[in-house]
Amino acid sequence: MSPALFGVSIYWDLPVLLVVVSLVYAATRHDRWDKILYEGFGWGIRIAGFLFAIGLVLYLLSTHI
């Protein structure tokens, strides 16, 4: 087993999952590609902001307690 194999972080998958979840959710609501991409982009921003806020709160709690 190569140590380089275990050096890959699971967080590299986060942007891919963010895009896929946003596009799939938008595709369940709309049929046209322009609307799917527009809504997917909006949901991607919302999900990224939510994850950032959770990460920030957890970071602040870990450093101040």
C-alpha positions as CSV (number, residue, x, y, z in Angstrom):
1,M,0.0,0.0,0.0
2,S,1.3,3.4,-1.0
3,P,1.3,6.2,1.5
4,A,0.4,8.6,-1.3
5,L,-2.9,6.8,-1.6
6,F,-3.9,7.7,1.9
7,G,-2.6,11.3,1.6
8,V,-5.7,12.2,-0.5
9,S,-8.2,14.2,1.4
10,I,-11.9,13.4,1.2
11,Y,-12.6,17.2,1.0
12,W,-11.5,17.2,-2.7
13,D,-14.9,15.5,-3.4
14,L,-16.9,18.3,-1.8
15,P,-17.0,20.6,-4.8
16,V,-18.1,17.7,-7.1
17,L,-20.8,16.7,-4.6
18,L,-21.9,20.3,-4.3
19,V,-22.3,20.7,-8.1
20,V,-24.0,17.3,-8.5
21,V,-26.5,17.8,-5.7
22,S,-27.4,21.3,-6.8
23,L,-27.9,20.3,-10.4
24,V,-30.0,17.2,-9.5
25,Y,-32.2,19.2,-7.1
26,A,-32.7,21.9,-9.8
27,A,-33.5,19.2,-12.4
28,T,-36.3,17.8,-10.2
29,R,-37.9,21.3,-10.4
30,H,-37.4,22.4,-14.0
31,D,-37.2,20.9,-17.5
32,R,-35.2,23.5,-19.4
33,W,-31.4,23.5,-19.2
34,D,-31.2,27.3,-18.7
35,K,-33.5,27.1,-15.7
36,I,-31.7,24.0,-14.3
37,L,-28.3,25.7,-14.5
38,Y,-29.6,29.0,-13.1
39,E,-31.3,27.3,-10.1
40,G,-28.4,24.9,-9.7
41,F,-26.0,27.8,-9.4
42,G,-28.3,29.4,-6.8
43,W,-28.6,26.2,-4.8
44,G,-24.8,25.7,-5.0
45,I,-24.2,29.2,-3.5
46,R,-26.8,28.5,-0.7
47,I,-25.3,25.1,0.2
48,A,-21.8,26.4,0.1
49,G,-22.7,29.3,2.4
50,F,-24.5,27.0,4.8
51,L,-21.5,24.7,5.0
52,F,-19.2,27.6,5.4
53,A,-21.3,29.0,8.3
54,I,-21.4,25.6,10.0
55,G,-17.6,25.2,9.6
56,L,-17.1,28.7,10.9
57,V,-19.2,28.1,14.0
58,L,-17.5,24.8,14.7
59,Y,-14.1,26.4,14.3
60,L,-15.0,29.3,16.6
61,L,-16.4,26.8,19.2
62,S,-13.2,24.7,19.0
63,T,-10.9,27.6,19.5
64,H,-12.8,29.5,22.3
65,I,-13.7,26.6,24.5
